[in-house]
Amino acid sequence: MMKLFFSGTSPYARIARIAASECGITHAGGHLASAQLRTDDNPVLEYNCTGRVPTLVDSDTVVTETRAVCRYLVNVGNGAKLFDYAGDWPAERFENTAMSFLDGCALWAREHRRDKALQSDWLQGVEGKRAARCLDWFEADPGIQSGNAPWDFAHMILFVALDYQELRGLIADWRDGRPNLAQWHTAQLERPSVVANGNIGDP
Ligand SMILES: N[C@@H](CCC(=O)N[C@@H](CS)C(=O)NCC(=O)O)C(=O)O
């Protein structure tokens, strides 16, 4: 069976876990403790020199990086189309903006969790402003405004990023003034693939 390495709160790996569910793919044996990702005995290092999750191992095939992992899942999956927007540049832009938003939140969260005395106010200020700009941009997106956005890779990133920044307590009032985004986020919480792949603890 396919092995998808993940930690219980990794947002990137959560996107892959949700995508695996949508593609009807079962995987086993890849749940790691978060702390293990940064130690020399990290099992991912056997397959991926970056040691990061998600990393997917399917027999002799190793796939790294969230986007590639999800593309692989789509290729071997049940026909679910999570990337049905190749060449649709507004949709590609949405995906890239969502990933950049998540990258910023991940960096900010890492800083936010350090000892208070070591935290950089400058870095947190830069990431806080970036996040606020991105949230406003998503709020104005036609698909988010209408509630008819497709449930594809791009929107999985946005959903997981919103959930992740909330989990880490980054933007306490992110719903204020962004009713469309807040409503869209709440609606996604009902999806079976989201319910089945929530943030979980260590194994
Ligand atoms: N660019 C990567 C980012 C993945 C990533 O940063 N994963 C984090 C967990 S959220 C990780 O493995 N961190 C371990 C570390 O930084 O050593 C992707 O798209 O998959």
The ligand as an SDF file (V2000), in Angstrom:
LIG
                    3D

 20 19  0  0  0  0  0  0  0  0999 V2000
    7.2440   23.3120   -0.2030 N   0  0  0  0  0  0  0  0  0  0  0  0
    6.8550   22.1670    0.5690 C   0  0  0  0  0  0  0  0  0  0  0  0
    6.6440   22.5840    2.0130 C   0  0  0  0  0  0  0  0  0  0  0  0
    6.4230   21.3880    2.9350 C   0  0  0  0  0  0  0  0  0  0  0  0
    6.7490   21.7330    4.3840 C   0  0  0  0  0  0  0  0  0  0  0  0
    7.2950   22.7920    4.7130 O   0  0  0  0  0  0  0  0  0  0  0  0
    6.4030   20.8100    5.2900 N   0  0  0  0  0  0  0  0  0  0  0  0
    6.7180   21.0070    6.6780 C   0  0  0  0  0  0  0  0  0  0  0  0
    5.5850   20.5860    7.5640 C   0  0  0  0  0  0  0  0  0  0  0  0
    4.2860   21.7730    7.5020 S   0  0  0  0  0  0  0  0  0  0  0  0
    7.8910   20.1610    7.0880 C   0  0  0  0  0  0  0  0  0  0  0  0
    8.0110   19.0420    6.6330 O   0  0  0  0  0  0  0  0  0  0  0  0
    8.7410   20.6920    7.9710 N   0  0  0  0  0  0  0  0  0  0  0  0
    9.8420   19.9720    8.4740 C   0  0  0  0  0  0  0  0  0  0  0  0
   11.0510   20.8550    8.5660 C   0  0  0  0  0  0  0  0  0  0  0  0
   10.9340   22.0310    8.2960 O   0  0  0  0  0  0  0  0  0  0  0  0
   12.1140   20.3630    8.8780 O   0  0  0  0  0  0  0  0  0  0  0  0
    5.6190   21.5180   -0.0500 C   0  0  0  0  0  0  0  0  0  0  0  0
    4.9370   22.1750   -0.8480 O   0  0  0  0  0  0  0  0  0  0  0  0
    5.3280   20.3490    0.2360 O   0  0  0  0  0  0  0  0  0  0  0  0
  1  2  1  0
  2  3  1  0
  2 18  1  0
  3  4  1  0
  4  5  1  0
  5  6  2  0
  5  7  1  0
  7  8  1  0
  8  9  1  0
  8 11  1  0
  9 10  1  0
 11 12  2  0
 11 13  1  0
 13 14  1  0
 14 15  1  0
 15 16  2  0
 15 17  1  0
 18 19  2  0
 18 20  1  0
M  END
$$$$
